[in-house]
Amino acid sequence: MTDGVLLIHAFPMDASMWGAQVDDLRERWPVVAPNLPGFGGAADAGDVMTMRAAADTCVRALDDAGIERAVVCGLSMGGYVAFELWRSARSRIAGLVLANTKAGADTPESAAVRRSLAVRLRAEGNDFLVADPPPLLGHRASEELWERVKGTIAAQPAAAIAAAAEGMAGRADSTADLDTIDVPTLVLTSEGDTLITPDVSLFMAEHIDGADSQILEGAGHLSNLEAPEAFSEALRAFLGRFRRD
């Protein structure tokens, strides 16, 4: 087995969001970008997609690819899954890239909003979410990119999106895990992220020993899509700290 890179997608997207980064990295690194349960045609995990179920999917993807340890890059919901991997499969993690994400659990109010979304998705389907998605992109995003994002959301089963919303609502608070992280870590955020603002993400870098951080310009929440070159450049620079066996 060898070392590689694991890319964990955001909500309510699928692994196709990582296309630019997979293309950029695969000549030098084995790269795995799995679809989490229910997304991108993957089998679902029932009514609730727990972060543990998502983490287990990632471990199986590493096993299938023959990757022993990975630099784990999780964006938004993918970051929540990365924290679960840290708790459940720490020996498989060589480094962490926590992008546009946070350590804290949902507040009761935020959890209630997610659960209400899940109820509506199960009752109505996902058309309303496609027509009026959350602010996943910054205010300078092109209409073409918005249509791409909406198309990806439309392709996901409403039940899968609902299950993921339920799973995020009930996820563990990872704040106490920050000072246990002893692998190289990069925190990425972006100036135009209004869903998880830069100060919230940078809190993680302040509490992980030796962590680096970077704020990407000209991007919103899905920073790897809106600033793909800058995101990939930051990822490549971080990966330069690791030696391929």
N, C-alpha and C positions, 0 to 999 in steps of 0.2 A: 504494500500500500504506500501511498505517497501523500504529500501535502497539496492543498488546493484552495479554491475560493468557493464559498457558499453565499449566494445572493438570495435574500428572502424578501418577497414582494410586499407591497403596501395593500391597504384596503381602499376601495373594493376592486382592486386590479388583479391581474394574474402575472405569471412569470414572464410574459411577453414584454413587460415594461423594462426588462433588463437587456433588451436586444443590443443596444449600443455598447453596454459594458461587456457583455459576453463576447461580442465581436472584437472589442478592444483588447481583451485579456487572454483569449483562448490560445493564442500562439505561444504564450509563455507559461500559462498556468492551466491546470485542469479546473474547469469552472462548472459548477452545478447551480442551476436556478430552478428549483422544483415549484410546481403548482401546489399550493396549500390545499387541504381537504375541501372539496367542492368547487374549487376554482380551476379554470383552464381545462375543464374536462376531467379533472381528478375525482376519484370517488369521494363522496362526502363523509362527514364524521358524525352525522345525526343532527339533532336539533341545535346542539351547541358545539361549535368548533373551539374547544379549549386551546389555550396556548401550548399545553402539553401535547395534545394531539398533533398540532402543527409542528412542534419540535420533533416529535417522533417521526413525522413524515420527512423532515430534513435529515435526520440520522439515517433513515433508510436510503435516501437519495445519495448520501455520502458513501454508504456501504456499497450501493449498486455501482457507483463510479470508482470504487477502489481507493477512496480518499480517506486516509487515516485521521488527519487533522486538517482543519480549514481555518482560514481567515474568514470570519463570519460577518457579512455585511447585511444588516437589516434596516429597512427604511419604514418608518412609521409603525404599522402593525408588525412588520418584519423585525423591528427592534424589540417589540414585546416578546416575539418568539425567540429572538437572540438571548434575551434575559432568561427565558425558560430553559434554553439550551445550556446556559451557564450553570443553572441549578441542577439540571438532570444529566448532562453529558459533557461536563467540564473538560474531560481529557481529550475531547475531540476538537477543542478550540485552541488555535494557535494565536489568534488575535481577533479584535473586535472593531468593526466600523459601525457606529450607531448614528444613523442618518435621520434627521427630521423626526426624532422620536423622543420619548421621555421615560424616566424610571418610575414615576409615580403611578398609582392606580387611579381609576376614575373616581371623581367625587360622586356622592349619591345622586346629585343632579345630572351629571354627565352620564352615569350608568343608566338612569331612567330614560334619558333621551335615546341612548342606543337601543334599549329594550323596546321603546315605542317605535323606533325605526324598524326593528325586527317584526313587530306585530303588523305594521303597515305593509312591509314587503311581502309577508305571507298572505295578506288579504288582497293586495292589489297588484303584485308583481313589481318589476323594477323600472317600469316606464317613467314613473315620477322622478326617480333618482337620476335616470339618464337625462331627463329634460331639465332638471335643476339639481346638479350635483353640488356637493360641498366645495369650498374654495381650495381645490387641489392644486391649482396653478396660480401664479402671480398675475398681477394686473396687466403685465406686458405680454402675456402668453398669446400666441397667434390663434386665430380661429381654427386653423388646420390642426394644431396640437390639441385644442379642446375637442375637436371632432374625433380625434384618435382616442383620447381618454374616454369620451362618452361611448365610443364604439366598444372599447374594452369592457366598460361597465355593463353595457347592454348584453354582452356575450356571457356574462356570469349568471347562473341561476339565482333567482330571487331568494330561494331557500338557503343557498350557500352564503349569500351576503348577510342574510338574517342570522344564520348560525355563527358567522364570524363576529357580527355585532354583539351577539349574546356573549361570546367568548371573551371579547375585549372588555365588556362591561363587568365580567366577573374575574378578570385577571388579577394576579397577585401584585402587590406593591413591591417593586424591585429596588426601592431606595436603599434599603439596608444591604443590598448586594453590592452596591457601588464600591465600598471600601474593601470588598473581597476580591475584586478583579485585579489579577496580577499578570495579565498578558498585555502586550502592546495594544493600545486603544486609540482610535481616532473618533472624535465626535464631529459630525458634519451637520450644519444647519444652513439656512438661507435667509437672506434679508427680507424676502417677501412672504415668508411662511406665516400665515395668520392662524393656522390650525394648531400648530405647536411652535410657538414663537421662539426666536433664537435664545432668549434668556432662559427659557425652560430647558432647552436642549443643552445649553452651555453649563447649566447646573451639574450635569453629569460629569463633564470634563473637570470641574472644580473638585469633585469628590471621588474621582478615580485616580489613583496614584500614577503620576507620569503620563496621563492622557494628553494627547494633542487635540486641538480643535481648529476648525476653519469655518468661516461664514462665506457661503457662495453668493456672489452678486447676481442680480437679475433673475432670480428664480423664486418660486413659491414652494409649496409643500412637496410636490413630486420633483425634487430638485434634479434627480438623475435624468428626467425627461426634458425639463425646461433648460437645464444647463449641462447637457450631456458631456461636452468636452471638458468643462471644468471639473465635473464630478469624476469622470474617468481619470483625469490628470491627478486629482487628489488621491484616488484609489491606487493608481500606479505608484505614486510616490510613497504611499504607506506600505505597499507590498514590497518596495525596495528594501525594507528592513528585514525581510524574511529570506532565508536561504532555501532554495529548492533542493531536496534530497535526490 
